[in-house]
Amino acid sequence: MKKKHILFTVLLCLTVVTSVIFSGCTEEKKAEKKEIAFKMKLSEATEVREGENPIDKLVADGYKLENIPKDYYFRDAIFIGDSRTQGLMMFSTMKNATFYADKGMSTVGAFKKAAIPKDGKLVTIADALKAGDYGKLYISLGINELGYPNPDKFIERYAELVDIAKKSNPKAKIFVQGILPVSANKSASGSTINNEKIMEYNNKLLAMARDKKVEYINVGESVADQTGALAQEGSWDGIHLNKEYCLKWEKYIMEHMV
Protein backbone atom coordinates (compact mmCIF):
# COMPACT_ATOMS: atom_id res chain seq x y z
CA MET A 1 0.00 0.00 0.00
CA LYS A 2 2.79 2.39 0.91
CA LYS A 3 4.50 1.88 -2.47
CA LYS A 4 1.20 2.48 -4.28
CA HIS A 5 0.64 5.66 -2.29
CA ILE A 6 4.13 6.93 -3.20
CA LEU A 7 3.61 6.05 -6.86
CA PHE A 8 0.25 7.85 -6.89
CA THR A 9 1.83 10.95 -5.31
CA VAL A 10 4.65 10.98 -7.88
CA LEU A 11 2.20 10.62 -10.77
CA LEU A 12 0.03 13.41 -9.35
CA CYS A 13 3.03 15.73 -9.06
CA LEU A 14 4.10 14.95 -12.61
CA THR A 15 0.56 15.68 -13.84
CA VAL A 16 0.50 19.05 -12.07
CA VAL A 17 3.97 20.02 -13.35
CA THR A 18 3.07 19.00 -16.91
CA SER A 19 -0.17 20.97 -16.69
CA VAL A 20 1.67 24.10 -15.49
CA ILE A 21 4.32 23.79 -18.23
CA PHE A 22 1.67 23.20 -20.91
CA SER A 23 -0.36 26.17 -19.65
CA GLY A 24 2.75 28.38 -19.77
CA CYS A 25 3.53 27.23 -23.31
CA THR A 26 -0.07 27.92 -24.36
CA GLU A 27 0.08 31.47 -23.01
CA GLU A 28 3.42 32.04 -24.76
CA LYS A 29 1.95 30.77 -28.04
CA LYS A 30 -1.06 33.07 -27.66
CA ALA A 31 1.20 36.06 -27.00
CA GLU A 32 3.37 35.12 -30.00
CA LYS A 33 0.36 34.84 -32.31
CA LYS A 34 -1.00 38.14 -31.00
CA GLU A 35 2.31 39.89 -31.73
CA ILE A 36 2.57 38.42 -35.22
CA ALA A 37 -0.98 39.47 -36.08
CA PHE A 38 -0.33 42.96 -34.73
CA LYS A 39 2.91 43.37 -36.72
CA MET A 40 1.12 42.34 -39.90
CA LYS A 41 -1.63 44.86 -39.24
CA LEU A 42 0.94 47.54 -38.44
CA SER A 43 2.76 46.91 -41.72
CA GLU A 44 -0.50 47.51 -43.56
CA ALA A 45 -1.10 50.91 -41.93
CA THR A 46 -1.53 53.62 -44.54
CA GLU A 47 -2.03 57.37 -44.60
CA VAL A 48 0.07 57.90 -41.47
CA ARG A 49 0.93 61.58 -41.18
CA GLU A 50 4.48 62.72 -40.48
CA GLY A 51 5.22 62.48 -36.75
CA GLU A 52 2.08 60.40 -36.09
CA ASN A 53 2.42 57.14 -34.18
CA PRO A 54 1.18 54.40 -36.56
CA ILE A 55 -0.23 52.51 -33.56
CA ASP A 56 -2.41 55.49 -32.68
CA LYS A 57 -3.57 55.54 -36.30
CA LEU A 58 -4.56 51.87 -36.05
CA VAL A 59 -6.57 52.54 -32.91
CA ALA A 60 -8.25 55.57 -34.48
CA ASP A 61 -9.20 53.33 -37.42
CA GLY A 62 -10.91 50.86 -35.08
CA TYR A 63 -8.18 48.36 -34.22
CA LYS A 64 -8.97 46.89 -30.79
CA LEU A 65 -6.72 48.03 -27.96
CA GLU A 66 -6.61 44.55 -26.41
CA ASN A 67 -4.93 43.27 -29.58
CA ILE A 68 -1.97 45.60 -29.16
CA PRO A 69 0.95 44.22 -27.09
CA LYS A 70 1.53 46.61 -24.16
CA ASP A 71 5.23 46.94 -24.91
CA TYR A 72 4.38 48.47 -28.26
CA TYR A 73 1.74 50.94 -27.18
CA PHE A 74 3.64 52.35 -24.21
CA ARG A 75 7.15 52.42 -25.69
CA ASP A 76 6.74 56.15 -26.44
CA ALA A 77 4.95 56.95 -23.16
CA ILE A 78 6.27 58.90 -20.18
CA PHE A 79 4.67 58.70 -16.74
CA ILE A 80 5.25 61.67 -14.43
CA GLY A 81 4.54 61.35 -10.74
CA ASP A 82 5.52 60.82 -7.12
CA SER A 83 5.96 57.71 -4.96
CA ARG A 84 2.59 56.37 -6.09
CA THR A 85 3.80 56.42 -9.68
CA GLN A 86 7.00 54.74 -8.51
CA GLY A 87 4.74 51.92 -7.29
CA LEU A 88 3.11 51.76 -10.73
CA MET A 89 6.57 51.57 -12.28
CA MET A 90 7.53 48.71 -9.94
CA PHE A 91 4.39 46.60 -10.29
CA SER A 92 2.97 47.33 -13.75
CA THR A 93 3.55 45.33 -16.90
CA MET A 94 4.39 48.46 -18.94
CA LYS A 95 8.09 47.71 -18.96
CA ASN A 96 8.91 49.74 -22.09
CA ALA A 97 7.40 52.95 -20.72
CA THR A 98 9.59 55.71 -19.27
CA PHE A 99 8.94 56.96 -15.73
CA TYR A 100 9.83 60.42 -14.45
CA ALA A 101 8.85 59.67 -10.87
CA ASP A 102 10.39 60.54 -7.54
CA LYS A 103 9.33 60.27 -3.91
CA GLY A 104 7.70 63.48 -2.70
CA MET A 105 7.46 64.92 -6.22
CA SER A 106 5.12 67.89 -6.68
CA THR A 107 4.42 70.60 -9.23
CA VAL A 108 6.99 72.72 -7.40
CA GLY A 109 9.56 69.91 -7.54
CA ALA A 110 8.83 69.37 -11.24
CA PHE A 111 10.50 72.73 -11.87
CA LYS A 112 13.08 72.82 -9.08
CA LYS A 113 14.16 69.27 -8.15
CA ALA A 114 16.83 67.72 -10.40
CA ALA A 115 15.87 64.07 -9.94
CA ILE A 116 15.44 62.69 -13.47
CA PRO A 117 18.39 60.98 -15.24
CA LYS A 118 18.74 62.46 -18.72
CA ASP A 119 21.78 62.29 -21.01
CA GLY A 120 24.13 61.36 -18.18
CA LYS A 121 22.98 63.95 -15.65
CA LEU A 122 20.08 64.72 -13.33
CA VAL A 123 17.55 67.30 -14.55
CA THR A 124 14.14 68.56 -13.52
CA ILE A 125 10.99 67.05 -15.00
CA ALA A 126 10.27 70.35 -16.74
CA ASP A 127 13.68 70.31 -18.43
CA ALA A 128 13.41 66.61 -19.33
CA LEU A 129 10.09 67.27 -21.08
CA LYS A 130 11.65 69.91 -23.31
CA ALA A 131 13.33 67.14 -25.33
CA GLY A 132 9.87 66.24 -26.66
CA ASP A 133 10.87 62.58 -27.03
CA TYR A 134 7.48 61.07 -26.23
CA GLY A 135 4.18 60.37 -27.92
CA LYS A 136 2.09 60.03 -24.78
CA LEU A 137 2.40 61.77 -21.44
CA TYR A 138 0.63 60.68 -18.26
CA ILE A 139 0.82 63.08 -15.30
CA SER A 140 -0.09 62.14 -11.73
CA LEU A 141 0.77 64.85 -9.21
CA GLY A 142 -0.98 66.50 -6.27
CA ILE A 143 -1.05 64.17 -3.27
CA ASN A 144 1.94 66.00 -1.77
CA GLU A 145 0.33 69.42 -2.27
CA LEU A 146 -3.05 68.99 -0.59
CA GLY A 147 -1.95 71.05 2.40
CA TYR A 148 -1.08 74.12 0.34
CA PRO A 149 -3.12 77.23 1.32
CA ASN A 150 -3.85 78.13 -2.31
CA PRO A 151 -4.91 75.27 -4.61
CA ASP A 152 -5.01 77.66 -7.57
CA LYS A 153 -1.21 78.01 -7.40
CA PHE A 154 -0.99 74.23 -7.73
CA ILE A 155 -3.19 74.39 -10.83
CA GLU A 156 -1.09 77.22 -12.31
CA ARG A 157 2.12 75.20 -11.99
CA TYR A 158 0.42 72.05 -13.30
CA ALA A 159 -0.87 74.03 -16.32
CA GLU A 160 2.62 75.38 -16.93
CA LEU A 161 3.96 71.81 -17.04
CA VAL A 162 1.26 70.89 -19.56
CA ASP A 163 2.16 73.94 -21.65
CA ILE A 164 5.83 72.91 -21.75
CA ALA A 165 4.83 69.43 -22.93
CA LYS A 166 2.47 70.81 -25.61
CA LYS A 167 5.11 73.23 -26.89
CA SER A 168 7.88 70.60 -26.90
CA ASN A 169 5.77 68.06 -28.76
CA PRO A 170 2.48 69.45 -30.13
CA LYS A 171 1.49 66.01 -31.44
CA ALA A 172 1.87 64.20 -28.12
CA LYS A 173 -1.22 62.93 -26.32
CA ILE A 174 -1.34 64.36 -22.81
CA PHE A 175 -3.32 62.68 -20.04
CA VAL A 176 -3.95 64.45 -16.73
CA GLN A 177 -4.69 61.78 -14.14
CA GLY A 178 -6.96 62.63 -11.24
CA ILE A 179 -5.37 62.33 -7.79
CA LEU A 180 -6.05 58.83 -6.49
CA PRO A 181 -8.17 58.70 -3.31
CA VAL A 182 -6.88 57.62 0.10
CA SER A 183 -8.51 55.06 2.37
CA ALA A 184 -11.46 56.04 4.59
CA ASN A 185 -9.31 55.60 7.70
CA LYS A 186 -6.56 57.82 6.33
CA SER A 187 -9.07 60.42 5.19
CA ALA A 188 -10.64 60.55 8.67
CA SER A 189 -7.31 60.75 10.50
CA GLY A 190 -7.27 64.55 10.62
CA SER A 191 -4.47 64.83 8.07
CA THR A 192 -4.44 67.39 5.26
CA ILE A 193 -4.47 64.32 3.00
CA ASN A 194 -8.17 63.56 2.82
CA ASN A 195 -10.70 62.66 0.14
CA GLU A 196 -12.68 65.88 0.42
CA LYS A 197 -9.54 67.84 -0.47
CA ILE A 198 -8.66 65.37 -3.23
CA MET A 199 -12.11 65.87 -4.78
CA GLU A 200 -11.64 69.65 -4.67
CA TYR A 201 -8.26 69.39 -6.41
CA ASN A 202 -9.60 66.92 -8.99
CA ASN A 203 -12.44 69.24 -9.96
CA LYS A 204 -9.85 71.95 -10.60
CA LEU A 205 -7.66 69.52 -12.58
CA LEU A 206 -10.66 68.54 -14.73
CA ALA A 207 -11.40 72.20 -15.50
CA MET A 208 -7.73 72.86 -16.30
CA ALA A 209 -7.53 69.82 -18.62
CA ARG A 210 -10.60 70.99 -20.52
CA ASP A 211 -9.16 74.48 -20.80
CA LYS A 212 -5.87 73.11 -22.17
CA LYS A 213 -7.69 70.65 -24.44
CA VAL A 214 -5.93 67.59 -23.01
CA GLU A 215 -7.41 64.38 -21.66
CA TYR A 216 -8.49 63.96 -18.03
CA ILE A 217 -8.59 60.40 -16.66
CA ASN A 218 -10.56 59.69 -13.49
CA VAL A 219 -8.21 56.89 -12.41
CA GLY A 220 -9.55 57.02 -8.85
CA GLU A 221 -12.61 55.01 -9.77
CA SER A 222 -10.39 52.04 -10.63
CA VAL A 223 -9.25 51.62 -7.01
CA ALA A 224 -12.15 53.09 -5.03
CA ASP A 225 -14.72 51.28 -2.89
CA GLN A 226 -18.46 52.09 -2.86
CA THR A 227 -17.87 55.29 -0.88
CA GLY A 228 -15.23 56.63 -3.27
CA ALA A 229 -12.35 56.01 -0.85
CA LEU A 230 -9.34 53.86 -1.69
CA ALA A 231 -10.33 50.28 -0.90
CA GLN A 232 -8.87 49.24 2.45
CA GLU A 233 -7.30 46.08 1.02
CA GLY A 234 -5.60 48.08 -1.74
CA SER A 235 -2.96 49.71 0.46
CA TRP A 236 -0.81 49.09 3.53
CA ASP A 237 -0.78 52.74 4.63
CA GLY A 238 -3.98 54.14 3.16
CA ILE A 239 -2.09 56.07 0.45
CA HIS A 240 0.25 53.86 -1.60
CA LEU A 241 -1.17 51.03 -3.71
CA ASN A 242 -0.12 47.41 -3.44
CA LYS A 243 0.58 45.30 -6.52
CA GLU A 244 -3.01 44.18 -7.06
CA TYR A 245 -4.29 47.74 -7.04
CA CYS A 246 -1.43 49.10 -9.16
CA LEU A 247 -2.51 46.59 -11.79
CA LYS A 248 -6.11 47.87 -11.48
CA TRP A 249 -4.75 51.37 -12.07
CA GLU A 250 -2.76 50.14 -15.09
CA LYS A 251 -5.83 48.36 -16.52
CA TYR A 252 -7.87 51.53 -16.23
CA ILE A 253 -5.18 53.54 -18.04
CA MET A 254 -5.18 50.98 -20.85
CA GLU A 255 -8.96 51.13 -21.14
CA HIS A 256 -8.82 54.93 -21.47
CA MET A 257 -5.90 55.33 -23.85
CA VAL A 258 -7.79 57.17 -26.58
N, C-alpha and C positions, 0 to 999 in steps of 0.2 A: 504493500500500500504506500509506504513511504517513497519508494522509487517512482511509483506512478504519480504521486503528488508532485514530486520534483520535476518530472518530465512535463506534467501539465503546466506547471509554473513557468518553465523554460519556454514552452510553446506559446504560452500567453504573452510573455515578454517579447518574443520574436514577432508575434502578430502585431503588438502595439507599436514596436519600433518600425516595422515595415509600413504600417499604416501612416505613421508620422512622416517617414521618408517619402512615401508616395504622395501624401498630401502636399508636402513641401515642393516636390517636383511638379505637381499639378499647378500650384500657384505660380511657380517660376515660368511654366509653359504659358499660362494665361497672360502673365506680364509681358513675356516675350512676344506673343501674338499681338497683344495690344499695342506694343511699341512699333512692331512692323507695320500694322495697319495704319497707325498714326503717321509714320514716316512716309508711307505711300500717299496718304491724303495730303500731307504737307508739301510733297513734291509736285502735287497737282494744283497747288494754290496759284491763282492768277490774279491779275489786277491789283497787286500789292503796291501801294504807294511808297515812294522813297522815305525811309526812316520808319515805316510802319512794321510792327512785329507781325510776321505772317501767321503766327498762332492766333493773335487777336483777330486777324482777318477771318480765319477759319471759324472762330467762335461767333463773330458777327454774322457770318453766312449760315449759321445754324448747326455747326459741328458741336456735338455734346461735350460738355466740360469733363464729364466722367471718363471720356475716352482719351483724354490728354494725360500722358504721364506727368506727375507733379514736377519732376526734375526739369521738364521742358518748360512748363508754364512759368515757373518761378525763377528761372535762371537769370532773368533780367530784373528781378524784384529786390527792393531794399526795404527792410523793416526798421523803423526808427522807434526807439522806446527806452524804457527804464528796466528795472529788475524783473518786472512781469514779462517784458518782451525777451529778456534773457532766458526766462523759463521756457518761452515758446521756442526759442532757438535750440535749447537743450533737448526738448521733448518732441518737437514736431518732426514730420517726415520731409519737410521742405529743405533738404540738405544742400541744394544748389542756390538757395536764396542768400543774399547778403544781409547781415544784421549790423546796424549802427545802434547798439544798445549798451547802456551802462547803468550800474546801480545808482539810484538817486537822480537820474537824468530828469531834466525839466526843460521848459522852453527857455529859461534863462541859461541853463547849462548848454543848451544846443548852440548858443552863440559864444559862450565864454569858456567852456570846459573842453580842453584838448584831450579827448579820450578815444578817438577813432583812428585806427591804423590806416594810413593812406600813403602810398608811394614811399614807404620806409620811414615815415614819421607820424606822430600823433597830431591830429587836427580836430577842429570842432565839427560837429554835425553840419552846421551851416556851410562851412568851407568845403567839406567833403561833398555836399550836394552840388556845389558849383561845377563839378566835373561833368554832370549831366549824364553819367554812364549808367542809366537805368531806364527801364520801360514802364515799371510800376513802382509806386512808392506808397507804403503803408505806415501811417504815423499813429503812435499810441503814447500820448503824453498827458499829464495832468494829475495823476494820483499824488505826486509829491508837491503839488501847488494848491491843494484844497484849502490850506490855511491862510492863503494870501488875502489881505484886506480888500483888494480890488480885482475881482475876476476879469474885468474888462482888459486889464493890463496883460493877463495871461492870454486872452484871445488875440490881442494886438500882436504879441510875440509869435503866437502860433500862426497867425495870418502872414506874418513876415516870412516865416519859414516856408509856408506854402508858396508865397510869391517868388522866393529864391528858386524853389524847385520848378515852378512854371516857367520862369525866365531861363533857367539853365537847360531845360528840356521841355519845350512847349508841347511835344507830342506824348509825353509821359502821362500815364493814368495815375491820378493821385487819390488815395483813399484815406479819409480822416476817420479813425476808429473812435467810437465813443469810449469814455473811461469805463472800464469794467467795474461792476459793483463789488462791494465788500460783503462779508457775511453779516447776518442780522446781529450776532453777538458783538462783532467789531463795530458795527454802525451805532449800537446802543451803548458803547463803552465810554462815551463822553469825549472821544477824540475828534479832532477836526476832520478826520477821514470818516465820513459817514455818507450813507446813500442819498440823503436829502441834498447834500452839497454836490454829490456826483451828478444827480439829476439836473441841478441848476447849471453846472458846467457843461453838461452834455447838450442841453437846450441851446446854449450859446455856441457850442461847437457846430451844431446842426445849422444854425443861422449863418455862421461864418462860412461853412462849406457851401451852402447854397449861394451865398454872395460871391464866393470865389469860383463858383461853377465847377466844384470837384465833388467826388462821391463821399457820402457819409455812411458808415457802416455801424449799425447798432449791435456790436458784437456782444454786448452785455446779455442779450436775451439767450445766447448760446450756453451760458453758464449759470443763469439765474434760476431760483426756485419759484414757487407760485407767487411769492410776495415781491419778487423783483430783486431780492438780495442774492448774493453769491451763495450757492448751495453749500451747506455746512460740510458735506463730505468732499467738496472740491478743493479744499485748502487746509493747510495745517496751522495757519496763523490768521485766517480770515481775510487775507489780502492776496497772497501769492497762490497761483494755481498749481495743483499737482499734475502728474502726467496725464491722467484720464481727462482732466478738464482743459489742459492745454490742447489736447487732441480735439476736444469739442470746439474750442476756439478756432483751431486750424480748419476744421470741417466747415464751420460757418463762413470763414474767409473764402474758402474754395467755392462755396455755394453762392457767394455774392461777388464774384470776380468781375462781372461785367454789368 
